[in-house]
Amino acid sequence: MPVCFYSGCIRTPIGELTVIVNDQGAVMRLDFENDSRVHSANTQIPVTRHDDAAVRHVAEQIHQYFARERRHFDLTLAPLGTPFLKAAWQELAKVPYGTVVTYGELAERAGHRGSARAFGRVNAINPISIIVPCHRVIGANGKLTGFSGGLAKKEALLRLEGSLYQERLL
């Protein structure tokens, strides 16, 4: 029996998100409107059906996050990627709410010291924004760096979480 994929839209204070889940309800993608990753042939999932009800469980937790009622997501994730990518995204998912790390720190935590650039690329293609918190990764100089949803959204997410990333500049 073929696997079905469902998509739905979630309206948030920083724009509309599109979520894609499999027939088990596991999150495969969470993309910002006009997300630079959406059109990559390597990351697209053939969506067979638009069904906001199929993604309601994700929408509820995203709304709780934006209302500051949720700091941890309780969702099954099913991103597509190599074993290295999946392991890196699992490490990224461990970065606590309200904190930031550098790409180098993230690589070191994952046991890949000296691989900051590789982890920058892994972060850039993270298919599950917000839930796998790529917005919590900053440059070694403490500045905000690339984000598929745009730096303004990255900053808005860090402010929502009360992150003190600017203190790293001192």
Backbone as JSON, one array per atom type, in Angstrom:
{
  "sequence": "MPVCFYSGCIRTPIGELTVIVNDQGAVMRLDFENDSRVHSANTQIPVTRHDDAAVRHVAEQIHQYFARERRHFDLTLAPLGTPFLKAAWQELAKVPYGTVVTYGELAERAGHRGSARAFGRVNAINPISIIVPCHRVIGANGKLTGFSGGLAKKEALLRLEGSLYQERLL",
  "N": [[0.85, -1.17, 0.0], [0.67, 2.17, -0.92], [2.37, 4.97, 0.57], [0.77, 7.78, 1.88], [0.89, 11.32, 1.71], [0.26, 14.28, 3.5], [-0.64, 17.7, 3.45], [-0.78, 20.86, 5.1], [-1.78, 24.14, 6.15], [-0.5, 26.53, 8.44], [-1.2, 29.3, 10.22], [0.79, 31.84, 11.59], [2.26, 34.23, 13.9], [4.52, 35.09, 12.55], [4.15, 34.58, 9.91], [2.82, 32.39, 7.35], [2.99, 28.86, 7.65], [3.82, 25.8, 6.08], [3.02, 22.52, 6.57], [4.01, 19.14, 6.28], [2.94, 15.9, 6.6], [3.27, 12.33, 7.09], [1.28, 9.36, 6.39], [1.05, 8.35, 8.91], [1.04, 10.48, 10.54], [3.46, 11.58, 11.21], [5.81, 14.21, 11.24], [7.22, 15.48, 8.37], [8.1, 17.68, 6.98], [8.38, 21.2, 7.65], [7.75, 24.2, 6.57], [8.54, 27.63, 5.91], [6.61, 30.3, 4.49], [7.5, 31.16, 1.24], [9.93, 29.86, 1.49], [13.33, 29.15, 1.01], [14.18, 26.54, 0.72], [12.13, 24.98, -0.24], [11.85, 24.53, -2.99], [13.86, 22.87, -3.75], [15.0, 20.1, -5.46], [16.0, 17.93, -4.13], [14.74, 17.85, -1.71], [12.0, 17.86, -1.89], [8.78, 16.52, -1.24], [6.38, 14.41, -2.58], [3.34, 15.7, -2.37], [0.25, 14.42, -1.83], [-2.24, 15.09, -0.99], [-4.11, 17.8, 0.22], [-4.86, 18.56, 3.47], [-5.97, 19.99, 6.13], [-6.92, 18.98, 8.54], [-5.44, 16.68, 8.94], [-3.06, 17.63, 9.82], [-3.54, 18.88, 12.13], [-2.7, 18.25, 14.77], [-0.05, 19.08, 14.74], [-0.35, 21.79, 14.19], [-1.65, 22.65, 16.52], [0.38, 22.4, 18.47], [2.29, 24.15, 17.43], [0.91, 26.59, 17.6], [0.67, 26.74, 20.4], [3.37, 27.03, 21.02], [3.94, 29.58, 19.91], [2.31, 31.04, 21.56], [3.72, 31.01, 23.83], [3.31, 28.87, 25.5], [4.38, 26.43, 25.2], [7.44, 24.76, 25.26], [8.77, 22.57, 24.39], [8.41, 20.25, 21.8], [6.12, 17.63, 21.19], [6.1, 15.54, 19.09], [6.09, 13.13, 16.49], [8.79, 12.74, 14.36], [9.81, 12.59, 10.94], [11.98, 13.17, 9.05], [13.41, 13.28, 5.75], [16.53, 12.04, 4.78], [20.12, 11.46, 4.81], [21.86, 9.09, 6.95], [23.83, 10.61, 8.37], [22.8, 13.25, 8.16], [20.34, 12.95, 9.52], [21.27, 12.26, 12.09], [22.61, 14.6, 12.75], [20.48, 16.43, 12.75], [19.05, 15.39, 14.87], [20.77, 16.02, 16.95], [20.66, 18.79, 16.77], [18.01, 19.16, 17.52], [18.21, 18.93, 20.24], [19.04, 21.34, 21.27], [18.35, 23.61, 23.73], [15.3, 25.41, 24.38], [15.25, 28.92, 24.2], [17.99, 29.25, 24.18], [21.16, 29.55, 22.49], [23.51, 28.2, 20.12], [26.71, 27.9, 18.52], [27.65, 27.03, 15.14], [29.99, 25.55, 15.22], [30.01, 24.69, 17.91], [27.77, 23.07, 17.88], [28.57, 21.09, 16.06], [30.69, 19.98, 17.5], [29.33, 18.97, 19.75], [28.02, 16.91, 18.52], [30.03, 15.2, 18.04], [31.75, 15.78, 15.98], [34.05, 17.51, 15.78], [35.46, 20.49, 14.5], [33.95, 20.6, 12.24], [32.31, 22.73, 11.51], [31.43, 24.07, 9.18], [30.21, 22.0, 7.72], [28.12, 21.44, 9.44], [26.81, 23.82, 9.26], [25.76, 23.64, 6.7], [24.09, 21.4, 7.03], [22.3, 22.49, 8.84], [21.18, 24.43, 7.2], [19.64, 22.95, 5.45], [17.77, 21.77, 7.0], [14.77, 20.15, 7.28], [12.61, 20.6, 8.96], [11.68, 23.18, 10.21], [11.64, 25.3, 13.13], [10.48, 23.24, 14.91], [12.61, 21.42, 14.85], [15.08, 23.1, 15.93], [16.62, 25.1, 14.09], [16.88, 27.8, 14.09], [18.14, 28.47, 16.4], [20.83, 28.45, 16.09], [23.8, 30.2, 15.7], [26.31, 32.41, 14.26], [29.9, 32.07, 14.75], [30.84, 34.47, 15.65], [28.8, 35.45, 17.11], [26.75, 36.58, 15.75], [23.64, 36.71, 13.9], [23.06, 34.36, 11.38], [22.49, 33.01, 8.07], [19.13, 31.93, 7.31], [16.48, 29.95, 6.35], [13.9, 30.99, 6.38], [14.4, 33.64, 6.5], [16.31, 36.28, 8.01], [14.92, 38.07, 9.66], [12.77, 36.58, 10.61], [14.14, 34.61, 11.98], [15.3, 36.13, 14.03], [12.94, 37.01, 15.25], [11.92, 34.6, 16.26], [13.93, 33.93, 18.11], [13.68, 36.1, 19.85], [11.06, 35.64, 20.75], [11.51, 33.36, 22.27], [13.01, 34.46, 24.23], [15.72, 34.53, 24.01], [19.09, 35.36, 24.6], [20.94, 36.06, 22.64], [22.39, 38.26, 21.75], [24.07, 38.93, 23.81], [26.26, 37.4, 23.41], [27.84, 38.79, 21.75], [29.34, 40.51, 23.22]],
  "CA": [[0.0, 0.0, 0.0], [1.53, 3.36, -0.99], [2.3, 5.94, 1.66], [0.16, 9.06, 1.5], [1.41, 12.49, 2.38], [-0.76, 15.3, 3.66], [-0.12, 19.02, 3.76], [-1.73, 21.81, 5.67], [-1.23, 25.47, 6.42], [-0.6, 27.02, 9.81], [-0.96, 30.75, 10.3], [1.53, 32.19, 12.8], [2.6, 35.66, 13.95], [5.63, 35.43, 11.64], [3.8, 34.16, 8.56], [2.2, 31.08, 7.16], [3.85, 27.69, 7.56], [3.24, 24.63, 5.45], [3.5, 21.3, 7.22], [3.74, 17.91, 5.56], [3.02, 14.7, 7.45], [2.98, 11.09, 6.39], [-0.02, 8.79, 6.77], [1.09, 8.04, 10.34], [1.01, 11.75, 11.26], [4.82, 12.02, 11.52], [6.18, 15.43, 10.53], [8.3, 15.32, 7.41], [8.57, 19.03, 6.63], [7.69, 22.38, 8.15], [8.37, 25.25, 5.77], [8.03, 28.99, 5.92], [6.15, 30.86, 3.24], [8.64, 31.61, 0.42], [11.12, 29.2, 2.02], [14.3, 28.87, -0.04], [14.42, 25.1, 0.58], [10.95, 24.29, -0.75], [11.95, 24.19, -4.4], [15.01, 22.0, -3.98], [14.59, 18.76, -5.93], [16.44, 16.93, -3.17], [13.99, 17.9, -0.46], [10.56, 17.86, -2.08], [8.0, 15.31, -0.98], [5.18, 14.53, -3.4], [2.15, 15.84, -1.54], [-0.86, 13.85, -2.58], [-3.54, 15.57, -0.52], [-4.15, 18.91, 1.19], [-5.82, 18.18, 4.51], [-5.61, 20.68, 7.37], [-7.25, 18.12, 9.69], [-4.36, 15.69, 9.12], [-1.91, 18.29, 10.45], [-4.06, 19.64, 13.28], [-1.87, 18.0, 15.95], [1.14, 19.92, 14.59], [-0.81, 23.17, 14.31], [-1.93, 22.93, 17.94], [1.64, 22.6, 19.19], [2.92, 25.38, 16.91], [0.17, 27.71, 18.22], [1.08, 26.79, 21.8], [4.74, 27.57, 21.02], [3.87, 31.03, 19.69], [1.64, 31.64, 22.73], [4.67, 30.78, 24.94], [2.76, 27.83, 26.36], [5.1, 25.19, 24.89], [8.88, 24.9, 25.03], [9.22, 21.31, 23.79], [7.4, 19.65, 20.94], [5.88, 16.22, 21.39], [5.65, 15.1, 17.77], [6.95, 12.16, 15.8], [9.43, 13.37, 13.21], [10.26, 11.65, 9.92], [12.64, 13.89, 7.96], [14.15, 12.48, 4.79], [17.94, 12.42, 4.73], [21.12, 10.43, 5.06], [22.07, 8.87, 8.38], [24.56, 11.75, 8.92], [21.87, 14.37, 8.3], [19.38, 12.64, 10.58], [21.98, 12.35, 13.37], [22.88, 16.03, 13.0], [19.2, 17.06, 13.1], [18.72, 14.94, 16.23], [21.59, 16.84, 17.86], [20.09, 20.13, 16.71], [16.76, 19.14, 18.28], [18.53, 18.96, 21.67], [19.39, 22.69, 21.71], [17.21, 24.01, 24.55], [14.49, 26.62, 24.19], [15.8, 30.13, 24.8], [19.45, 29.27, 24.13], [21.76, 29.48, 21.16], [24.82, 27.58, 19.98], [27.33, 28.19, 17.23], [27.76, 25.85, 14.29], [31.11, 24.78, 15.75], [29.58, 24.04, 19.15], [26.84, 22.01, 17.5], [29.38, 20.01, 15.47], [31.44, 19.34, 18.59], [28.38, 18.18, 20.54], [27.67, 15.72, 17.75], [31.22, 14.39, 17.88], [32.4, 16.13, 14.71], [34.83, 18.73, 16.03], [36.07, 21.05, 13.31], [33.04, 20.47, 11.1], [31.31, 23.81, 11.59], [30.84, 24.33, 7.85], [29.3, 20.9, 7.4], [26.91, 21.61, 10.24], [26.1, 24.96, 8.69], [24.99, 23.12, 5.56], [23.04, 20.55, 7.61], [21.32, 23.4, 9.4], [20.52, 25.12, 6.1], [18.67, 22.08, 4.78], [16.87, 21.19, 8.0], [13.43, 20.2, 6.69], [11.53, 20.78, 9.94], [11.95, 24.43, 10.92], [11.05, 25.58, 14.44], [10.43, 22.04, 15.74], [14.04, 21.13, 14.92], [15.3, 24.55, 16.04], [17.78, 25.66, 13.39], [16.96, 29.23, 14.41], [18.94, 28.63, 17.61], [22.25, 28.35, 15.74], [24.33, 31.5, 15.28], [27.69, 32.41, 13.83], [30.92, 32.04, 15.8], [31.01, 35.84, 16.13], [27.61, 35.8, 17.87], [25.75, 37.24, 14.89], [22.68, 35.87, 13.2], [23.49, 33.98, 10.03], [21.42, 32.56, 7.19], [17.95, 31.21, 7.8], [15.62, 29.76, 5.18], [12.74, 31.86, 6.48], [14.87, 35.03, 6.54], [16.88, 36.65, 9.31], [13.91, 38.73, 10.51], [12.01, 35.51, 11.28], [15.05, 33.98, 12.94], [15.38, 37.03, 15.17], [11.64, 37.0, 15.92], [11.83, 33.34, 17.02], [14.83, 34.04, 19.26], [13.06, 37.03, 20.81], [9.92, 34.93, 21.34], [12.04, 32.44, 23.27], [13.77, 35.19, 25.25], [17.15, 34.24, 23.83], [19.98, 36.5, 24.82], [22.04, 35.84, 21.7], [23.19, 39.47, 21.59], [25.08, 38.96, 24.86], [27.44, 36.7, 22.91], [28.66, 39.77, 21.03], [30.16, 41.28, 24.18]],
  "C": [[0.9, 1.24, 0.0], [1.3, 4.28, 0.2], [1.67, 7.22, 1.12], [0.79, 10.17, 2.31], [0.31, 13.54, 2.4], [-0.09, 16.62, 3.99], [-1.22, 19.88, 4.35], [-1.02, 23.11, 5.98], [-1.48, 25.84, 7.88], [-0.28, 28.5, 9.78], [-0.3, 31.06, 11.64], [1.81, 33.69, 12.79], [3.73, 36.05, 13.01], [5.37, 34.95, 10.22], [3.21, 32.76, 8.52], [3.27, 30.0, 7.03], [3.09, 26.6, 6.82], [3.86, 23.42, 6.11], [3.1, 20.11, 6.35], [3.94, 16.75, 6.53], [2.78, 13.47, 6.58], [1.65, 10.52, 6.89], [-0.08, 8.34, 8.22], [1.03, 9.32, 11.19], [2.39, 12.26, 11.64], [5.19, 13.21, 10.64], [7.38, 15.16, 9.64], [8.91, 16.65, 7.02], [7.75, 20.07, 7.38], [8.41, 23.55, 7.51], [7.71, 26.6, 5.97], [7.51, 29.34, 4.53], [7.38, 31.41, 2.51], [9.97, 31.04, 0.93], [12.06, 28.83, 0.88], [14.52, 27.38, -0.26], [13.29, 24.39, -0.14], [11.14, 23.79, -2.17], [13.16, 23.32, -4.74], [14.52, 20.6, -4.35], [14.96, 17.68, -4.92], [15.56, 16.86, -1.93], [12.47, 17.85, -0.65], [9.96, 16.5, -1.8], [6.75, 15.44, -1.84], [3.93, 14.55, -2.52], [0.96, 15.36, -2.36], [-2.21, 14.43, -2.16], [-3.39, 16.71, 0.47], [-5.25, 18.57, 2.19], [-5.4, 18.82, 5.83], [-5.91, 19.83, 8.61], [-6.12, 17.12, 9.97], [-3.14, 16.29, 9.81], [-2.32, 19.08, 11.69], [-3.2, 19.46, 14.53], [-0.59, 18.84, 15.92], [0.75, 21.38, 14.81], [-1.06, 23.55, 15.77], [-0.63, 23.22, 18.7], [2.38, 23.85, 18.71], [2.22, 26.6, 17.53], [0.53, 27.85, 19.7], [2.49, 27.38, 21.93], [4.69, 29.09, 20.87], [3.15, 31.75, 20.83], [2.5, 31.52, 23.99], [4.13, 29.78, 25.97], [3.49, 26.49, 26.17], [6.56, 25.5, 24.59], [9.47, 23.68, 24.34], [8.08, 20.76, 22.96], [7.32, 18.15, 21.19], [5.26, 15.66, 20.1], [6.61, 14.04, 17.25], [7.47, 12.84, 14.55], [9.91, 12.31, 12.24], [10.92, 12.41, 8.76], [13.35, 12.92, 7.01], [15.59, 12.96, 4.77], [18.84, 11.24, 4.99], [21.23, 10.18, 6.56], [22.84, 10.02, 9.05], [23.63, 12.93, 9.15], [20.9, 14.14, 9.45], [20.03, 12.74, 11.96], [22.25, 13.81, 13.73], [21.59, 16.74, 13.4], [18.75, 16.62, 14.49], [19.52, 15.74, 17.25], [21.05, 18.26, 17.91], [18.81, 20.21, 17.54], [16.99, 19.2, 19.79], [18.88, 20.36, 22.17], [18.18, 23.26, 22.46], [16.56, 25.34, 24.12], [15.2, 27.8, 24.87], [17.32, 30.2, 24.81], [19.91, 29.25, 22.68], [23.09, 28.75, 21.24], [25.4, 28.05, 18.65], [27.37, 26.89, 16.42], [28.89, 24.96, 14.79], [30.75, 24.03, 17.02], [28.64, 22.87, 18.84], [27.6, 20.82, 16.92], [30.13, 19.25, 16.56], [30.53, 18.47, 19.44], [28.02, 16.87, 19.85], [28.87, 14.81, 17.5], [31.97, 14.63, 16.59], [33.16, 17.45, 14.83], [35.5, 19.19, 14.74], [35.19, 20.99, 12.07], [31.96, 21.54, 11.1], [30.65, 24.06, 10.25], [29.85, 23.24, 7.45], [28.0, 21.04, 8.19], [26.12, 22.85, 9.83], [25.22, 24.51, 7.53], [23.83, 22.25, 6.05], [21.91, 21.42, 8.16], [20.5, 24.06, 8.29], [19.46, 24.26, 5.41], [17.76, 21.34, 5.75], [15.43, 21.28, 7.46], [12.3, 20.51, 7.66], [11.85, 22.01, 10.8], [11.15, 24.52, 12.21], [11.08, 24.34, 15.35], [11.84, 21.48, 15.93], [14.67, 22.52, 14.79], [16.58, 25.11, 15.41], [17.93, 27.16, 13.65], [17.84, 29.5, 15.63], [20.45, 28.52, 17.35], [22.69, 29.68, 15.16], [25.78, 31.35, 14.84], [28.64, 32.44, 15.01], [31.14, 33.42, 16.41], [29.78, 36.33, 16.91], [26.53, 36.45, 17.04], [24.81, 36.22, 14.27], [23.21, 35.6, 11.8], [22.28, 33.41, 9.3], [20.33, 31.74, 7.83], [16.98, 31.14, 6.64], [14.38, 30.65, 5.2], [13.09, 33.34, 6.48], [15.33, 35.4, 7.94], [15.87, 37.34, 10.23], [13.09, 37.68, 11.26], [12.87, 34.81, 12.32], [15.14, 34.84, 14.2], [14.07, 37.03, 15.95], [11.47, 35.73, 16.77], [12.72, 33.39, 18.25], [14.27, 35.0, 20.31], [11.86, 36.39, 21.5], [10.39, 34.03, 22.48], [12.82, 33.15, 24.37], [15.25, 34.94, 25.17], [17.97, 35.51, 24.0], [21.18, 36.38, 23.9], [22.93, 37.05, 21.56], [24.28, 39.58, 22.67], [26.37, 38.29, 24.4], [28.35, 37.65, 22.14], [29.62, 40.52, 21.94], [31.52, 40.66, 24.41]]
}
